[in-house]
Amino acid sequence: MADKSPRRGSEAQVPDGAADIARRFGITIKALRLYENLGLLKPTRMRNGWRIYGREDCERLHRIVSLRQLGLPLARIAELFRQGGQGLFDTLLLQEAALLEQRAKADEALAIVRRARARMEAGETLDAQSLAELVRRVNAAKLKWTPKLQAHAETTLQPSQRLRLAASNTPEMQVEWAEFYTELAALSAVGDPVSPAAQILGRRAFTLIGRMTGGDTDTWEATANFWRNGLSRPELAKDLPMTAAQWSFLSLVMTKLATKGRPQ
C-alpha cells in the first residue's frame, strides 16, 4: 500500500484530494491549479505526488473564493496575502457586510413591490410605463459599494458619521431615494432650477438629507464632500446613482432655496 503520509505538519487533513476539494468549494480543479501556480495555495504533496488539502489550505481557499466573490482580482488577493492581512476573521467580516448589503437591497426591492401592490389594491392599474418606472427606481437606488467607494467613504466621513448614515438607510428610505433619483433625472434634463417641480424636489432633498444626517451639520457637509469628490472621479462616479450633471442641478436648486432660508 502506498504511503500517503503528508510531508508537513500534523494538522487534521481533508481525506480527499483536489477533485473533492473543488466540489466542496464549488470551483474547478483548473482554478485550484491556478491558485497554486500563483502561490495563493500550497497544498501538501504526498510521496506519490498527490496533493492533500489540510485545514490551513481550506481556510486560505475560503478566503480566496470569498474575496473573489467580493470583486477583488487575484493580484490584489496575492498582495494582501503577502502583506499578511485579510485573515479568515477579516474575510468573514467582509462576507457578513456583503450579505447585509444584499439583504438591504432585497428589502428595498420588496418595499417597492409592496408599494406597487398597494397601488393595485387601491384600484390603480400598473401599465407597462409604470412597471418600467418601478424597475428604474430599483436600479437607480443601487449604490455599488466597491472597495474604492469604501476607501473614499473612510477618507470623507468619520466612523460615527458612517454609522449614523448606515443606521438611517432603511429599506423605506432607500425607496424614497430611488423615487427621488428618478425625478431628479427627469427635472435635470429640463434644466429649470426655479420651476415649481424643481423647488419641490429641492425641499425633498433637504428633508431626506436631514433625516439621514440627523440634522448634524458636520455630517451634512461630510456627506456633500463624499458626493462632490466621488462624482469628480470617473472610477467612483460610475458606481454612484446620480451623475455629475444631476448633482450640479440639485446643488443649484438647493442653493436657491437656501438663499430664501433653508426649509425645515
N, C-alpha and C positions, 0 to 999 in steps of 0.2 A: 504494500500500500504506500502511495506517495506521501511524503512528509509535507503536511500543509501548515506547519507552524510558521507564523509571521516572523520577519526579521527584526521588527522593532516593537518595543513596549509590551505591556501586559494588559492593555485596555480591552474591555469587552468588545468582541468583533461581531459585525453583522455576518451571519453564516454564508450568505450568498454573494456572488460576485457582481460584476458590472451590470449584467443584464437585469438582475433583480433590483439593484440599487436604482437603475434608471427607471424601472417600472414603478418602484415605490415613490420616487420623487416626480414622476410624470414628465421625464425628459428622455432624450435619446442617448444611446451609447455614444454616438458621434459627439454630442455635447459634452459628455463626461471626458472623452478623449481631448476635446478642445480645452476644457478647463485644466486638464492635467498638463497639456502642452504649454499653456500659458503660466504654469506654476501656481495656479489657484488651488489645485488639489494635488496631494502627494500620497496616493494610496500605497499601502504596504504591498510589496511583491513577495509572494511565496517562492520557495526554492524551485518550483516547477514553472515559475514565470507568471502565474495567475495573480491578479490583483485582488486585494481584500480590503474592505472599507470598514474602519472602526468608528467608534463614537465621535472622535475628533473630526474625522473625514465627513461624517454625516452632518455635524454642526456647521462645518465650513460650506458644505454643499447647500445646506438650508440657507445660509447667509447669501451665497452666490445667487441662488434661484430667487430669493426674496428681493434682493437688490435689483436683479434684472427686471422683475415684475414691477418695481417702482420706477423703472426707466433709466437706471444707471448703466452706462456702457461698460463692457468688460475691462477696458483700460482703466477706467475710474475705480472699478472694484479692486483691480490689482494694486492700484496706488493706495487705496485705503488699507488693504492687507499689508502692504509694505510698511506703511506708517504705524501699523499695529492698532489701528482704530476700527470702528464698526464691528464690535464683538457681537456675540449672539444676543445678548441682552439689548444692546442698542438696535439691532436689526428687528427684534421683536417689538420694540417701541415704535419703529418706523412702520412696521406692518400694522400695528394697532391704529396708528394715526391714519394710515391709508384706508383701513377698513371703516373707521369712523367717518372719514370723508365720503366714502361710498355710501354708507348708511344715510348720511345727511342728504346726499343727492337723491337717494331713493325716497326719503321722507319728503323732499321738496317736490319730486315728481308726483308723489301720492297726494300731496296737498293740492297741486294743480288739477289733478284728475278729480279729486273730491269737489273742488270748486266748479269744475265743468259739469259734474253730475248734479250739483245743487242747482245750477242754471237750468238743466234739463227738467229737474223736478219742479222748478218754478214755472215751467211751461215754455222756456226758450228752446229754440232749435239751433243745434250746432251744425252749421253748414260747413262746406269744405274750407271756406275762408277762416271761419272760427277755429276749426281744428288745426289748420296750418299755423294760425297765430299762437295757439297753445304750444305747438312744437317749437316755434321760435322763442317763446318765453322760457321754455325749459333750457334750450341751448344757450340763450343769452345769459342766463344766470349761472352757467357753469364756469367757475374760475379754476383753470387747470393749475393746481398747486404744485408746481415743479420745484425741484431743489433750488433753481435760480430765484424763483419768486420767494421761497422760504428765506434764502440768504438776503434778498432785498428787504423783506419784512423785518428781519433781525437788525438791519442797519438803519431802518427808518422808524421803527416802533419799539418802545420799551417793552420788556416782558409783561409788565402789568397792563400796558395798553393792548398788547396782543391777546391777553386773557380776557380783557373787557370786551373786545370786539368779537372774539370767538364765542363768548357766553351769550351775546345778544344775537348771534347769527342763527336764529331758529328757522325751521322749515317755513313757517309763516312769513318771517322776514325775507327769506330768500325768494318766496313767491312775489312779495311786494317789489323787491328789487328787479326781479325778472320783468314784471309789468312796467316798471319804471324805465328799464333799458330799452324796451320795445318802443315806448312813447318817445324817449329821448332820440332814438334813431330816426323816427319819423319827423319830429319837430326840428332837429338839427339839419335835416335835408332841406327843409323850408327856409331855415336861416333867419327867422324873425325873433330875436330875443325879447322883444317887448310885446309880443302878441299875448292875448289873454291866456291861450293854452300854454305858452311858454312860462308865463308868470305862475300859473297853477302848478306846472311841473317843478319850477324852482322852489315853491313853497313845500312841495312834497319832498324835495331833496333836503331842505333844511330840517324837516320833520324826521325823515328817515335817518339822516346822519346824526341828529340829536339823540335819537333813540339808540343808535349803535354806540355812540361815544358817551352816553350818559350825561351829555352837556358839558363834558370836560374839555376845556379849551385846548390844552396841550395835546390830548388825544385827537381832537378835531384837526389841529394843524399837522400832526404827525401823519394822520390818515391822508390828508391832502398831499403831503410830500410823497407818500407811498405811491399815489396815483400819478402825480405830476412827473416824478422821476421815472416811474415804471413805464409810462407811456412814451417817454422820450428815448427809451432804449428798445430798439426793434426786437431783441431777443426776449424781452419781457412783455412788450406790448402785444405780441401775438397771442399770449395766453390770458389777456385781460378782456372782460366782457364789454368794454366800450373802446372806441377809437380816440386818437388824439384830437381829431376834429370835433367829436361829440363832447369830449372833456372841455375843449375851448368854448364851445357853445354853452355848455352848462355853467362854466365859470362866469361867462358874461351875463347870463341870466341871473345868477345868484348875486353877482356884484351889483347889478342894477337894483335888485330887491334890497340888498344890504344898505344901499345909499338912502333908501326910504325907511330904514330901520329893520333889522333882521327879524323875520317872522318868528313868532313864538310857537 
